[in-house]
Amino acid sequence: MAKKLALKKYVKLKIKALEASLAEIKLHEIKTTKAQVALNNLLNDNAYVELLSDYFGKLDSEATVWANADYPKNTNYPESLVHPTVGGLMVRSKSESMIAIALSEQQIPFRYENLIRLCAMQKIKSI
């Protein structure tokens, strides 16, 4: 009987601890979602993006040319490009949006979903 009572007490406390953890996770998720929505709304406003352009930095001329040049992009599932970043770039996830913003803040040029062509290397026979 004592073992069953001990187990019962443990299970009750474990459930309370898990419920508290779940509540914290939900609260964090709500706060994160609200903050991301506010950021997305700001980045959808061209006036704000223009005002923030100095903050996101200017790339040197060679990097600017490279970053702004046309390049082959992934054209699959364009409907999933729903998260805005700096300069009107749309990406597929909140994480990608945060990465693009961080890269821009640090003045690091990048290309989003640049197609990569992989070629098989030929084996070279040694003599």
Secondary structure, DSSP 8 states (H G I E B T S, - for coil): -HHHHHHHHHHHHHHHHHHHHHHHHHHHHHHHHHHHHHHHHHHH-HHHHHHHTTTT----HHHHHHHHS---B--S-GGG--EE-GGG-EESSHHHHHHHHHHHHTT----TTB-------------
